[in-house]
C-alpha cells in the first residue's frame, strides 16, 4: 500500500469519525497524519518500522494503523466505520461545500441517506430548517449535487489514457489478426471522455464470443454493428465492427465529430469513403491535406485543408521551458534547487518559478521579505546552473478590486508576473470581468493565469466574456496561459483560435507543484493542438534567450525598470 492510499484512508476515517460524532481530537489526529504522509519524500513501505514512529505527526495509534495497512492491506477501524455508514452518506461526502458536521446534521435531523433525497430536500427548502444552513448554503448544495450527478461516468482524458491504451492492446491480442484502433472523442483528444470507442475489423458474433472472456467486460446493448459494454462497472466502452477492407473508412467515420462529418460530406467527400486503403487516401481523393484527428471538430479545418493551410501543430518536444511552477517557498513539494535541477536534467532550458503571493496565506504565500530572499537564492542557483536559467516570477493574486498583490516597486523586481484569481470565485460575470480586465491592464501583468478558475468535473469556472478578455490581452500585450494541469486545461481550447486570430500569445504552463507536475505540459499540448496552436505562438516554446529578449522588450514597452 503506497503513501497516497494510506493518507486517503486516514483522511476518510477522520471525516467519518466527525460525522459519527466521535472525539474530535482523535479525528484530527488522523487528519493530521494524512497531511503528514502526503508530504513524505519516501514511501512508508520502504521505511524501517521503528523510524515510522519517529516521523513528526505520527503518533502511537496512527503508527500502529500504518503498520496494519502495510502488513494486511486493510484497515479495521476504517472498515468498521464504513460498515455503519449508509452508502448514500459516503456519496454525499463527495459534494463540495458539505463538511462532516453538516452531513451529520442532514443525516441525523432530516434522516436523509442518499443524494436523490438531499436534492429533493434542497428543492423543498428543507435545509433552511436546520441550524447553520442558510439560503445561500442550500443553493450551493443544490447546484453542486446537480453538477456531480451530471458528471458521473465521465472522466478526464488523463484519467482514461492508460486504460485506453491497455484495452486497445488487449483487444488486438485477443482478436488478432483483426486490426483494432481507438476512435471517437478519445482519438480527437477531447478533455472530457464519456466513453471509449474502438473500431474492430471483425464480425459482431466474434466480439460477443471473445470480449466477455476479458476481465471486467459486460455487454450492455447492441445496435446494428455497434456494441456497448461496461468495463469494471464504471467505464462505458463502445465497439464498432466492420469488414477488413472497410476498416479505414469506419475509423474515419467514427473519429470525426458530427459537425465535421456533415461538412466533409457536404464538400463531396462521402464518395471517397468506400473501401479506402487509408485515411490519408480519403483526404487525398477529396482534394484535401490530411487533417489530424484532434482537429476534426467541424470548425474551419476542412477549408484550411482544401487550401493546404493547416497549421503545423505544436508537439510536446516543442516546449523549451517550464513556466508557472511552485516550490517549497510556497506550497510546492520540492525545493527550488530540486525543481531547477530536475528541469535541467529533463532537457528544459529554463524554469520560471512562480510561487504564490502574500495574500495566499493558505499556500504560504511570499511576504515582501521572502520575495527578496528567494530572489537572492535564484541568483546563486543561476550562477551554479548556467546556461540553465531560473526566471524570477510570482503568481500574484488578483485581488477583489482587480489590483495585484504587491506594490509596483516589488512587482518590478520580477522578470514576469502571472496574475490569477484564487479567492472569492463565486462572482457574477460583471464582477469577474471588472476584476480580470483591471488586472490585464496592469503593466506588470505578463501572463493571465487559468482564465476561468475551472476544475473539470468538479467546479465550473466563474463566468467571463472570453472575447472581451482576449481582446484586452491583445490590446495590453498580455499572454494567456493554457494551464496544462489535466483538471484545469484553462483557457478552454475552443477559444484558442480566436486568441490566435487576435495575435495573442498562448503559454502552455504545467502549474507544477512538484517535479512530477512537469509532465502535465503533455496534456496542455494535446489541448493546444485542438485549438490549432503552433510552437511559434506558444511562449513556453521560446528558447531561453528568446524568452529573455521578449521579456526585456515588453518591459521597455511598459516603461518598467529592468
N, C-alpha and C positions, 0 to 999 in steps of 0.2 A: 504494500500500500504506500503510495507516494505522499509527499507533504501536502499537496493540494487536497487529496481525498481526506486526510486526517483533519486538516483545517476545516474543510467543509462539514465534516461530522461534528466537530466541536461547535461550529457556528450554528448549525441546525439544532443541536442539543440545547444551546443557550436560549435560543428563541422558543423552543418547546417548553423549557422549564419556566420561562416567563409567562407563556400562555397558560400553563397549568398552575401558576401562582406559587411556584416554589421559591425557596430562599434566593433573594436577588444577588447576594454576594456569591453564592455558588454558581449561579447562571453567568455572572460577569467574569468569573474566573475562567470558565470555558471559552467565553468570547475573547478574553484577553489572550488566552493560549492560542486560539485560532489566528489572531492577528500576528502573534509572535512567529508562529510556524510558517505563515505565508512569506515572511521576510527572511527566513533562514537561507543562507547561501548553499548549505549542503543538505542532502536527503537524510531524514531521520533513520531510514532503514540502513544507511551506511555509517551511522554514528554509533560509537561504543555505548552500550546500555547505561553505564554509570554516568557518562557525560550528558545524557539526555536530562537527567535530574539537575544538572548544574546550569542548564540554559535559563537565563533570566526570563521570567514569565511562565516557567513550567514548574508547577508545584508537585507535591506528592501524589495527589489524586489524578491530576492531568497526566503526570508522568506514567502512572500505572495504566491509565487508559490508552496512552500511546503504545505501550508495550503489548497490551491486549490486542490492539488493532494490527500491530506489526506481526504478532505471533499467530493470530487466528483469522485475520482479515474480517473481523466482526467487532461490534461494539455493543455489549449487552445493555448498558444503561440507555443508549440511544434507542436501541431496538425496543426496550420496554416503553419508552415514551411514544414511539411510533405506534405501538400496539394499542395504546389507549387514546390515540388521537384519530378522529374521523378522517378518512382520505380527503374529503372535501375541504377540511381545515388546512391540510397540507397544501392544497391547490390555492386556497385563498392567501396563503403566505407569500405566494409569488406576485401578488398585486402590489404595485408601488403605492406608497402613501399609507399603508396599513402596517403599523408596528405590532409586536406581540401583545401589548396591553390592549390596544383597540380590538384586535382579533379576539382576545379573551372576552372582552365586553360583548361583542357581537354574538359570539358563541353562547355565552352563559345567559345573557339577558334576552336575546331575541331567538335563541335556540336555532340559529342558522348554522347549517353544516355543509353547504355547497355553494358553488359560485353562482348557480342559477337563482338560488334563494336570495343571495345577497344582492344580485342585480335587481330582482323583483322588489326587495325591501327598499332599495335606493329609489326606484321608480314610484314607490308608495310613500316616500319621505319618512320611513320608519326610523332611519338612523338619527333623525333630528330629535328623537325622543331620548336619545342616550346622552349621558354626561360626556362632554369633551368632543361631541360631534356637532359641527355647525353646518349651515347650508353649503358653504364652500367645500368643506371636507367631504360631504356626501356627494357633491357633484364631481369632485376629483376622483372619488372611489368609483362612481358610475362610469366615468369616461375611461378610467384605467382598466376596468373589467371588460368593457366593450372592446378596447384596444387589444387586450390579452386574448379574448375569445376569437377575435377576427384573425389572429395570427398563429393560432395553434396549427401544428403540422406544417409550419413554414420555417425555412432555415436560411441563414446567411450562406452565401456562396462558399465562404471559408469553412463553414461547419460541415458541408457535404462533399467538399473537394476530394478528400482521401477516400471516402466511401464510394464516390462515383468511380474513381479510378480502379478501386478494388473490385467493384461489381462488374465493370467492363472487362477486367482481366478474368474474373471467374467465369463469366458467360462466354468469353472467347475460348477458354479451355474446355468448358462443358459442351459447347456446340461446334467445335472445330470440325471441319474447315470453314464453316459458315462465317462470313465477315460480320463483325459486331462493332457498332460505333455509338458513342453518346451523341445526343442530338437535343433539340429543343432549347429551353431557356438556359440550361447549363452550358451548352455549346456557345450560346450567344453571350456568355459571361454576365448574366443578369445578377444583380446584387442580392436579390431575394429569390429563393428557389422553392416552388410549391411542389414540384415533382421532378424526379429524374426520368428522362426519356432515352430509350435506346432503339436503334434500328438494327434488325437482325434478318439476314437473308436465310430464312428457314420457314417451314410451314407452322401454322398455329398449333397443329397437333404435336409436333416435336417439342415446342415450347411448353405446352400443357403437360407433357410427359416428363420432361427433364428438369425444368426450372424448379419445381417443388422439391427436388432432391437436394437443393442448396439450402443450408440453414437459414431460417428467418423469412422465407418467401411463402406468401399465402395469396392465392388467386382471388381477386375480388369481383372482377367483372370482365366480360368480353364484348367488344363492339367491332364487328367486321374483322379486320386484320390487326386490330389492336387489343392488347390485354392490360388490364390494370391490376397491379399487385400491391400488397402491403409488405414492407420489409421491416422486420424487427418491431412490428406493431406500431410503427411511427412514420416511416418514410414511404411516400407514395412513389411507385415505380411504374412506368408505362412502357411496354414493349410494342414496337411496330414491326410486323413481319412483311416480307416481300420476297419475290423471286430473285435469284442471284444477279441476273442481268438488269434488274431494276434497283439495285442497292443504292447507287449514287443518286438516282432520281428521287428515291424515297428519303434519303438523307437530306437532300436539298429541300424537299417539300416540307419536312418536319423541323428543319432548323430555323428557317426564317419566321419572323413574326407575321401575323395575318396581314398587316398593312404592307409588308414587304412583298409577300406572295401576290397580293392583289395588284400592286404596282408592276411587278415583274410580268405577270400575265397580261396586264393591260398594255405593256410595251411589246407584246408579241413573243414573250419568252416561253410560254407554255408549250409551244410546238416543238421545243428542243429538249423536252424532259424525257421522253420515252427511251428507255434502254440506253441512257447516256453512259459513256465509259468512265466519266469522272465529272466532278463539279466544275473543274476548270473548263472542260469541254462544253458544259451547259452555258457558261457565261460567254465563252468564245463564240459559240454558234449564235448567241443573241447579240453579238457585237458589243460586248462589254468587257471591261477588265474584271479580273477575279475580285469579288467582294468578300473580305474576311467575314466569318460567321458573326463576330461581335458587332459588325455594322449593319447587319440585315434586320433593320427595325422599320423600314418604310418611311424614312425621312427623305433626304436628298441623295442617298448613296447611289441609286440607280442612274440618276442624271450625271453624277460625277463619274461613274464607271463608264458610261457611254462616251464621255469626252476624255477618258484616260486622265482624270484629275483627282483620283482618290488619294488621300494623304498617306505618307509613309509613317505608319503608326509607331508611336513610342514603344519601346520594349524595356523590360526590367534592367537590361545591361546598359541602357542609356542614362540611368540615374548615377550621377557622379559624386553626390554628397548627401549626407543626412541633414535635412533641415527640419527643425522642430523636434527637440528631444529634451528629456528631463533626467537630471542626475540626483544623487543623494543631497545635493544642495537644497532641493525642494522635496518632491515626492517620488523621485526615481529610485530604482532598486540598486543601481550600480554607481560607483564613484565617477567623477568627471574624468579622471585619468583612465579608468577601465573602459568608459564609453568611447573615449578618443582612440585608445589603442585597439579596441575591437573594430572600430570603423576603419582604421588604417589597415588592419590585417585583412579585412573583408574587401579591400581594394578601393574604398572610397577615398576621395581626395581631401575631404573636409567634413567637419561636424559643426553644425550650428546648434549651440547649446541654448535652450530657451526655457529656463526654469520659470516657475510661477512667480508672479509679482506679489508685493507685500500684502494686498488685501485678501489674497487667497490663504488665509490663516490655516484653513483646513488642510492645505497642501504644503505647509511650511514655507510659504512664500517669502521672498527675499526682502529684507529691510534694505534701506539705502546703504547702511554699513556693510551688510553681507554682499550686496552687489559689488561694492568696491573690492572686498576680499576675494570674491570669486574671480573677478577680472584680473587680479594680481596672480592668482593661480593659473589662469588661462595664459597669461604672458609667459610664465615659467614653462608650462607644458608646450607652448608653441616653440620655445627655444629647443626643447628636447626632441620634439616630434617632426620638426621641419624636414621636408617641404609640406608635410601634412599640416593642416591649419584648423584651429578651433576658432570659429567666429563668435563674437560676443553678442548675445541676443537675450531677449526676455519675452515670455508670453504675458504681455501686460493685460490685465483685466480691463475690459470696457465697463466703466462704472455706470451707474443708473442714469447719469446725466450725459453720457457719451464721452466724458473725458477719460484719459488714460491714467494709469495707477501711479505715476511718478511726475514730479515737476520736470520741466523741459531740460534743465541742466543735467538731470540724471538720464533722461531718455537720450540725450545727445551722446552719452558715453557708449551706447551700444552700436554695433555695426548694422544691426537691423532689429526691428521691433515687430513681433507678431501680436496683433490685437485681437482678443477673443472675449466673448461673453461667457461667464461662468456662473453668475448669480442672478436671481430673480428672472428665471426663464419663462415664467408664465406671463407673457406680455401680449397686448394687442398688437396688431400689425403697425398701427400708428406709433406706439411706444417703441417697438423694436426698430422700426425704420429710423426714427429720430435718433435713437441711441447709436445705431450702427453707422448711419451717414455722418454723424459728427465725428466718430472715430476715424472713418475713412478720410475725412477732410483734415485730420490732424497731420501735419507734415512729417511727424516721426513714425507714423504707421507705414510699415513696409509691406506687410502681408496681413490680409484679413483671415483669421483662423476660423476653422469649422463654422461656416456661414450661418447655419440654422440651429446648431447645437443638438441636432437629432441623434438618437441612438436607435439604430434599426431594430425593429421588432420589440422595442422597449419604450421608446419615448419619441413622440412626434416633435419635430423642431418647432421653434417659435415662428410665427408667420412672418414672411418677408416678401417684398416685391423684388423678385430676383432681377428683373430687368433694370430696375432703378438702382439696385446695389451694384450690379455690373457696370452700368453707365457711370456711377460715381467712382468706381475703381478705375475706369478708363480715364476719367477726367483728372484724377489725382495721382495717376501712375502708381496705383496700389495693386500688388499681386494678390490673386485669390488662391487660397490653399484648397487643394483637394486632400482633405485629411484621410490618410490611407488606412487608418485602423478599420478592419472589416466590419466593425459595428457602427462606424460613422460614415465613411465614404461621402463626405460632405465638403464640398458642394455636390449636389446630385449631378450625375453625368449628363442628364438631359439638358442641362443649362450650359454645358461646356461649349457647344457650337456657337451660341450667342456671345459668350465671353471671347472666343477666338475671333469672331466677326468684329468685335469691338477692340481687337488688338490687346486684350488683357492677358498678361502672363499668368499661367497656372503654376502652382508649386505642389508637386506630389510629395507630401510630408508624412512620415510614419507616426508622429506624435508619440515617439518611443519613450516608455517609462522604464525600459530595461534594454540590455543589448539585444535580446531576442526579438524585441519590438522592431528592429531594423528590417526584419523580413516583411513587414507589412507594406513596404513600398511595392512589393509584388502585387498585392491586392489593389493598391491605388493605381498601379499601372494598368491593370485589367479594366478598371472603371474608366480610366482616362482614354484607353483605346476606343471604348464605346462612344466617347464624345469626340473622337477624331483628333486627339491631341498628338502632336509630334514632339520630338526632342527639342526642336527649335523654339517652341512656345511653352516649355516647361523649365522653370527656374532651377529645379534641383538637377537638371541635366547640364547646367553650366559647369565647366571646369572651375577649379579654384581661382585661377587668375581672372577668368571671365566674370565670375561672381563678384570678386573684389572690385573689378572695374565698374560693373553695374551698380554696386552699392555706393562707390565713390562718386560716380556721375549723378546718381539720384540725390545724394546729399548736397551736391553743388546746386542742382536744380531747386532744391528745397531750402537753400541757404542754411544748411545745418553744418556747424563746425565739425571738421574731421578730427 
